[in-house]
Amino acid sequence: MWIPTLVLCVLSATAEVPVTPPVPLEAPPPVLPAGVAPPEVPATVLLRVTIDTAGEVSQVEVRQTAGVAFDRAAMAAAVRWRFQPARRGTEPIEVRADVPVTFVPPVHGHHLEAVEAAEPEGREALPSDAGTPAVQPDAGSPPAAPAFSTTVRGTASAPPPVAAGDFHIPVGQLADVPRNSASDLMLLAPGVMLANHGGEGHAETIFIRGFDAGEGKDVELRLNGVPLNEVSHAHGHGYADTYFIIPELVEALRVTEGPYDPSQGDFGVAGTVEYQLGLARRGLTTSVSAGSFATRRLALVWGPPESNEATFVGLLLRQGHGFGPNRAHANAGAMAQVELRLGEETRLRLFGTSYASRFSSAGVVRETDVVDARLPCEADADSQFFCLYDTNQGGAGQKHILSAELQSRLKRGGRFMQQGYVVLRQMRIRDNFTGFLLDTPPGEEAQRGDNTEGYYQGSTVGLRGRYTPGLTVLGQPQPLELGYVARFDDVHTRSRRLRDSGGAPYTTLFDNQVRTTHLGAYASLRVAPLPWLTLRGGVRLDTFLFGVDDQNRPTVDRDGTRLPEESLEAYGFFASPRGTVEVRLSPRLSWLTSAGLGARSSDAAALSDAELAPYARVASGESGLGWRLEGEDRPYALEARGAVFATRVSQDFVFDEKAGRNQPIGASQRLGAFVTARGTWHEWVDVQASLAWARATLPVPGASAWKVWDGTVMPYIPALLGRLDASVRGTATVAGEQLGWNVAVGHSAVGPRPLPLDRYSESVFLFDVATRARWKAMEVGLSVENLLDTRWRETELNYVSNFRGPDAPASLLATRHFSAGAPRTFTGTLTLYLDLQEDTP
């Protein structure tokens, strides 16, 4: 954070003509060079800048130093500032301004907090277009007017990563790339692929770091610190829906691949993804979209001009018919946050969101039926490709979140964060993967169908906190961090079979009332015993207490009649040490090696009474290089990373079509590597590319844990994943008017995915493009997803099924099943930018 206060000196003035001060137009914040940590106490650089008659900064000198690194960062930012020039009457004049640039340490997390500096005469900082400057002319000029102050808010560079696979990803200009939802922002991390067999509103299946993480079983997901994974969900333990997040309000993501940060918690087997919200643009932004398949979208986001990016309100409405039969969707969501200042060193953030969704799903189809045109649609190839068997598939859900987060800076440099949250959610999902294969009706009745209904309703209350005492070890400030989590879930989770005709439930697979208490704590330490060596390490302790009321027990057992209910309790405990060694090979190049243990809690439905609850344990190691080039008056920034990793999991899961969810299969292991790079040039060009390879196998029984290459290849996990995101912005003059323009492209490449019985899917190559033009407060845009209109399979499976009917003999031969990916889709958008303090293309 930096806070300039302008005190102007007119180089030449007369008493007869009034002087109008310069007005800031563009004030990009200073960025600390790579390897320079934010200050532990506020550090102020006093600059004297000369603003010429064109409003440009022509000269900068340091009047008061805060250290070479901070001086250079402040000067590099100052030369990029732009102003409306000062005027004497109507004539532009040159002036000098003394500007204190204050670097304020972060209160917590990854952002520098908005801690205003004290203003002259006790006044608070004013917006950049407010007030009247103190003009302090040369001798003979009129007396100075009241002091003028301005606040320009910025952020520091991201904190050092805890591992080579720890990514702090600002969305920035890459928001221009076409995306269906905030879930697609996860593609900005290397080695990530998303798939969805359930329709728009169903959580994405996440493939990351060689894991088929399902809808969240192996990835910890958080929103501004609030956990999103849902315990013992009927559709799969750890189910986490991010579809409700409004993309326009996502400021950045932190994606930590691997269990290397002590703050990572439950479900962080393959890693952790945290969405960080913020709205940089102040004022009201209205966006209306319409496109193929009757798709409509309305987004309203508002940032009060007098507040910072942490205060916003957003509304999003979406609906459409979908790209084929039984794919309609409709959802609505609202998100709001306010940051309140409770003192010079304390901030309170209040956040809330409410969301409701309903969607239909086409499910999966047999490839042989598509080829032979047996599906109940037109006989042409496209109609068959996008057809379906069962119209009673889809779902509906609701989610409501409230959160309060208190941040405070303590005496002697300590920091404290405390957050409390409440989550309410309800969901119902219907799937049919096998048709008429599994049902065994009583007597001589016909089969009723294999449609599965998963129902989930629950509430969560939780606390989390973090404390950094103001200590210094080996000359390094703030080396120690202590944190804790406390979470209680009370949920009802149930799975039933539904009739093919009418959809009425005819049997219950499980019906549980689950209460889970999760308590965890961690401690992490960072020390630098040598200038080129940094050590980070810590340990995390997690405990779980489960209480389950099984409401689907048999009414008769070997001892006679009984009630169809039973209760059980179980307890689990796990300790996970984690550490990283960072060697700085040069000022811009670092070598990071990390190792850690992690865990996934048990699905309460699989526990027995008084059991020492088993965890799925993960051991992982990684080594890689990170290189970064920015600052030093360069108009561009470059960052690149690459690493190799190995992971072993004690209990993994693979999708089971009979259950319609992931089922345990035993231990698994991964060996992989990735490279990624991102480059930016001012606010004109932003390009990011990544390539990842992973091999996931089931180890040979009895083989050494070091033989990570041997074993049977796990199904459904692609070995190769590539991604490119790029955006170019610029301005042009048309008929004397300034016009802003943008062109963006996104490209995904997915290698063949292994299927059961030694079969492989085809590779997938998708291209998305978008362009827009802006004139004053109005912007029009066009995006095209799947530009080449590729017929691709979003999900591809291989198993036995019977969709020909209850009287047809079931084939015992496994065949491919798939859910169709979206064809070429056009979307046009009209956006209006209203009430902006600074309205530039």
Order of alpha helices (4+ residues) and beta strands (2+ residues): beta-beta-beta-beta-beta-alpha-beta-beta-beta-beta-beta-beta-beta-beta-beta-beta-beta-beta-beta-beta-beta-beta-beta-beta-alpha-alpha-beta-beta-beta-beta-beta-beta-beta-beta-beta-beta-beta-beta-beta-beta-beta-beta-beta-beta-beta-beta-beta-beta-beta-beta-beta-beta-beta
